[in-house]
Every structure is written in C-alpha cells, then in structure tokens.
Amino acid sequence: MPNKTRRAIVTGGARGIGKEIVKQLIARECSDVLFTDIMFADNTGDELAREFQKEFGGADTHIFAMKADASSFQDADATIQAAIEKMGGIDILVNNAGITRDNLLLRMTEEEFDKVINANLKSVFNYTKAAIRPMIKQRFGRIVNLASVVGVIGNAGQANYAASKAGVIGFTKSMAKELGGKNITVNAIAPGFIQTDMTRALNDQQKEALLANVPLRRMGLPEDVAKLVTFLCSDDASYITGQVLAVDGGMTM
C-alpha cells in the first residue's frame, strides 16, 4: 500500500495530542481519517473536520468526525462500522482517548479508579477487538496505542492512571504476538511531559520540579508524539512491532 491511500481511525482526536495526530496523518500518510471524541456537541465535530480539510486536506482527502465513548464497546463497534461504510475499510487504528482522575489511593474513590481504567485501557480493548477483523481479512494493519511513561515508572497520586497505561503496554505486546503473522503491527508510545491543556495549568514552580528529571530540560510538543505515530503507521516502520517508544526528553532512560 503506497502512502496517502490509507484509512485511519483516531480516538480522542478533538484536542491535544489526538488533534495533532489527526493533522499529521492527514498531511503525511492518509487519504481518509475518521476521528472520535466523547465531548462533541451539536455540529462541533463536523466543524473541526471541515477545519482539518481546509488546512491539511486535498481533493482526494475525506475527513469524518464522530461522537463516541471509547469506554463503550458498542460505540467502538459502531465507529468501526461507520469507518467501513464511509471509507471502505480501516488500515490504521490509533488508540489515543484517555482521561485522568488523580488522587492519593487513600482518597481515591472506586468511581475514579473505574472511570480511568475504562477510558484508558478498556477503550483499547474495545477498538482493537472491533478493528482487527477487517484488518486480518485484508492482511494489513497498523495499530498504535498511547501509553505513558507513568505506566513504566509509576507516579504518586496516579495509581489508576499508571495501572491503566501499564495495562496498555502489556496489551500492546500481547497483540503484537497475536497479530504479527497477519501483517499487522502493534506498537505503543509512552509520552512524558507534553505541552497540553493539563500541563499549561501548572505553575512555574511545578514545571521546574517536573523538568528537573528531564535531561532535555523542556517539555515535548504534541507534534513530537504525532510524528512518531505517523512513522509507525508508515512503510518505513513495517518491521517494528511490540515496542514501547518513549517520547520523554530522556526522563526514563
């Protein structure tokens, strides 16, 4: 499959890293992209799709937005079916959707734990299970899961988030072994501190404390993650599978 003919689904594609992933895939790798978000209201998804089309698309580019709850298997299955109907199939799946509900374990509620596990880990199961049947049939697929350095090293106050992202890493490796013989690669990316709405809310003292553990002494950008996603979905990465690649400025080396 040559570049610019692939069809992709990106979950949580309305903002932050997910939004940049959609942009990079449209610009570099895909002719068709369907992106989802649970926060879409009224026509906001369609408006964002038109924005992407105008800025990055071409005459042969088709961009679709869809409201979906990644933690719902029914929504995931409906998304895959919509992709098949609108794009004719699916070649790339980027499991990006996720949330945080930080708290020390002594104060963490069962709801805070369950919501994070469902949004961050069960969502990867939901979409992967729904997507692999058409991928196996065509004997081609690229799956990229967004994990986190917290899933590798842990973090106080984020037991739920760390557990969910560690689960994504284990799931990624297992799927790489299951699907490798079908010409489907499965990899994970573990971002460190990336400039997003969440990190922008930190004060200067908090940022300095975080960056003290980063050899490059700066936060990453969403495009640092998105460009790696695009590479892993390209022909240049056809012999890479089951890997967890950190985009963290050297924090976990």
MIGU-922396 format. One line per field, with one value per residue (C-alpha): residue in one letter; x, y, z. Coordinates in Angstrom, 3 decimals. Each point is the difference from the previous one (the first is absolute). Last residue first. Layout:
BEGIN
res: [A,...]
X: [X,...]
Y: [Y,...]
Z: [Z,...]
REM end
This chain:
BEGIN
res: [M,T,M,G,G,D,V,A,L,V,Q,G,T,I,Y,S,A,D,D,S,C,L,F,T,V,L,K,A,V,D,E,P,L,G,M,R,R,L,P,V,N,A,L,L,A,E,K,Q,Q,D,N,L,A,R,T,M,D,T,Q,I,F,G,P,A,I,A,N,V,T,I,N,K,G,G,L,E,K,A,M,S,K,T,F,G,I,V,G,A,K,S,A,A,Y,N,A,Q,G,A,N,G,I,V,G,V,V,S,A,L,N,V,I,R,G,F,R,Q,K,I,M,P,R,I,A,A,K,T,Y,N,F,V,S,K,L,N,A,N,I,V,K,D,F,E,E,E,T,M,R,L,L,L,N,D,R,T,I,G,A,N,N,V,L,I,D,I,G,G,M,K,E,I,A,A,Q,I,T,A,D,A,D,Q,F,S,S,A,D,A,K,M,A,F,I,H,T,D,A,G,G,F,E,K,Q,F,E,R,A,L,E,D,G,T,N,D,A,F,M,I,D,T,F,L,V,D,S,C,E,R,A,I,L,Q,K,V,I,E,K,G,I,G,R,A,G,G,T,V,I,A,R,R,T,K,N,P,M]
X: [16.464,-3.373,0.217,1.932,-2.053,-3.165,-1.174,0.363,-0.458,-1.660,0.551,-2.091,0.570,2.587,0.771,-2.503,1.212,1.093,-3.280,-1.796,-2.255,2.930,1.276,-3.368,-0.150,3.553,-1.031,-2.981,2.106,2.423,-2.962,-1.617,3.080,2.512,0.802,3.425,3.156,1.392,1.151,-3.528,-0.079,0.412,-2.746,-2.715,1.203,0.392,-3.547,-1.413,1.824,-1.168,-3.674,-1.756,-3.181,1.990,0.790,-3.674,-0.797,2.863,3.753,1.362,1.681,0.811,-1.609,0.008,-0.744,-1.282,0.347,-2.126,0.916,-2.458,1.428,-2.293,2.862,0.684,-3.543,0.203,3.545,-0.584,-3.302,1.776,2.586,-2.640,-2.180,2.960,0.719,-3.657,-0.187,2.943,-2.016,-3.081,1.991,1.873,-3.274,-1.690,3.044,0.434,0.542,3.621,1.371,0.934,3.203,-1.218,-3.723,0.928,2.146,-3.319,-2.031,-1.481,-0.700,0.992,-1.579,1.072,-1.783,0.260,-1.186,-3.232,-2.124,2.209,-0.508,-3.770,-0.117,2.574,-2.082,-2.700,2.422,2.447,-2.695,-1.427,3.288,1.560,-3.121,0.276,3.377,-0.266,-3.707,-0.976,3.014,-0.391,-3.718,0.467,2.595,-1.845,-3.271,1.611,1.042,3.567,0.649,2.369,1.272,1.190,-1.997,0.147,-3.004,1.664,-1.530,0.730,-0.674,3.092,-0.538,1.297,-1.383,1.340,-1.108,-3.779,-2.619,-2.142,0.333,-3.574,-1.591,3.119,0.649,-3.607,0.290,3.182,-1.674,-3.079,2.251,1.701,-3.312,-1.290,3.232,-0.462,3.127,0.816,-3.215,-0.786,-0.858,1.133,2.132,0.813,2.787,0.250,3.068,0.157,-0.320,2.426,-0.017,2.246,-1.460,-3.411,-0.657,1.142,-2.359,-2.820,0.570,-0.019,-3.375,-1.366,1.033,-1.483,-3.367,-2.127,2.377,3.253,1.444,0.181,2.490,0.543,2.157,-0.608,2.877,0.206,2.891,2.598,3.757,1.588,-2.434,-3.069,1.964,1.771,-3.212,-1.777,2.984,0.005,-3.627,0.753,2.937,-2.184,-3.535,-2.761,1.626,-0.945,-0.007,1.785,-1.265,2.029,-0.343,3.117,0.513,2.442,3.027,0.161,-1.566]
Y: [6.290,0.987,3.816,0.137,2.781,-2.063,-1.504,-3.620,-2.814,-3.197,-2.718,-3.007,0.621,1.618,-1.641,2.066,3.271,1.673,-1.107,2.559,-0.351,0.021,3.167,1.737,-0.838,1.306,3.261,0.281,-0.336,2.792,1.885,0.222,1.892,-1.194,1.769,1.421,-0.753,-2.485,-2.224,-0.088,-0.642,3.696,0.676,-1.079,2.203,2.974,-0.506,-0.060,3.212,1.709,-0.818,-2.965,0.634,-0.151,-3.625,-1.046,2.118,-1.716,0.473,-3.526,-1.432,-3.613,-1.863,-3.816,-1.181,-3.507,-2.362,-2.538,-1.153,-1.955,-2.225,-2.890,-1.961,2.953,-0.020,-2.115,0.969,3.710,-0.349,-1.291,2.773,2.703,-1.442,0.059,3.634,0.998,-1.655,2.089,2.991,-0.966,-0.813,3.303,1.928,-1.744,0.272,3.656,1.798,-1.053,-0.908,-3.278,-0.709,-1.781,0.858,3.510,0.220,-0.059,-2.235,1.097,-3.064,-0.273,-2.628,-0.444,-2.522,-2.301,-3.482,1.225,-2.399,0.449,3.773,-0.400,-2.216,2.058,3.128,-0.997,-1.780,2.905,2.583,-1.591,-1.295,3.457,1.534,-2.481,1.518,3.800,0.784,-3.120,0.007,3.744,-0.250,-3.020,1.632,3.281,-1.882,-2.175,3.157,1.130,1.555,-2.584,-0.665,3.570,1.707,0.658,-0.531,0.025,-0.684,-1.882,-0.311,-0.661,-3.430,0.578,-2.507,-0.147,-1.993,0.246,-0.703,1.517,3.531,0.953,-3.432,-1.676,2.966,-0.018,-3.712,0.682,2.836,-2.105,-2.709,2.575,1.478,-3.472,-0.795,3.126,1.421,1.942,1.991,1.188,3.199,-0.294,2.138,-0.735,1.043,-0.941,0.989,-0.426,3.696,0.891,0.281,1.866,3.412,-0.125,-3.648,0.404,2.948,-1.929,-2.862,2.484,1.349,-3.521,-0.812,3.197,-0.584,-0.681,-0.966,-1.963,-0.825,-3.796,0.331,-1.867,0.325,-1.456,0.501,-0.613,0.720,-0.848,0.322,3.416,2.903,-1.938,-2.162,3.053,1.941,-2.950,-0.580,3.703,-0.233,-3.092,1.681,2.830,0.258,-1.597,-3.325,-2.056,-3.145,0.043,-2.206,-0.206,-0.824,-0.297,1.244,2.817,-2.296,-3.049,-3.311]
Z: [30.258,1.412,-0.164,-3.279,-1.586,0.474,-3.257,1.096,-2.523,1.163,-2.594,-0.989,-3.691,-2.262,-3.352,-2.041,1.516,-3.257,-1.583,2.172,3.042,2.440,-1.680,0.360,3.700,0.396,-1.667,2.344,3.157,-0.842,-1.514,3.436,1.229,2.563,3.225,0.622,1.941,-2.562,2.883,1.524,3.753,0.967,-2.559,2.430,2.844,-2.332,-1.294,3.530,0.899,-3.193,0.642,-1.599,-2.039,-3.237,0.822,-0.236,-3.062,-1.820,-0.229,0.383,3.096,-0.810,-2.875,-0.127,-3.530,-0.598,-2.939,-1.865,-3.506,-2.131,-2.747,1.025,1.580,2.292,1.367,3.146,0.964,-0.568,1.854,3.109,-0.098,-0.356,2.790,2.374,-0.850,0.235,3.420,1.186,-1.220,2.005,3.133,-0.185,-0.410,2.939,2.271,-0.931,3.290,0.198,-3.407,-1.671,-1.964,-3.142,-0.113,1.126,-3.141,-1.820,-2.344,-3.320,-2.135,-3.655,-2.240,-3.634,-2.167,-2.976,-0.824,-1.652,2.058,3.044,-0.143,-0.426,3.137,1.894,0.388,2.499,2.344,-0.215,0.638,3.123,1.442,-0.293,1.566,2.890,0.822,0.109,0.314,1.948,2.325,0.610,0.736,2.266,2.242,0.424,0.618,2.654,1.777,0.542,3.409,1.474,-3.528,-0.415,-2.713,-3.716,-2.263,-3.416,-3.419,-3.215,-3.707,-2.153,-1.495,-3.525,-2.494,-3.547,-3.053,0.224,-2.642,-2.744,1.314,0.924,0.474,1.421,2.264,1.195,0.842,1.966,1.876,0.779,1.465,2.186,1.123,0.939,1.846,2.106,1.675,-3.169,0.288,-3.504,-1.845,-3.608,-2.266,-3.641,-2.342,-3.678,-1.998,-3.784,-0.837,2.733,3.750,2.414,0.771,-1.661,0.811,3.602,0.471,-1.670,2.445,2.880,-1.125,-0.376,3.542,1.398,-1.692,3.104,2.805,-0.241,3.427,-0.422,-2.825,-3.239,-3.094,-3.451,-2.420,-3.761,-2.409,2.581,0.482,0.199,0.294,1.059,2.443,1.418,0.584,1.637,2.279,0.927,1.092,2.059,1.765,1.252,-1.320,-2.055,-0.856,3.042,-2.122,-3.354,-2.839,-3.187,-3.686,-2.111,-3.534,0.691,0.055,-2.243,1.046]
REM end
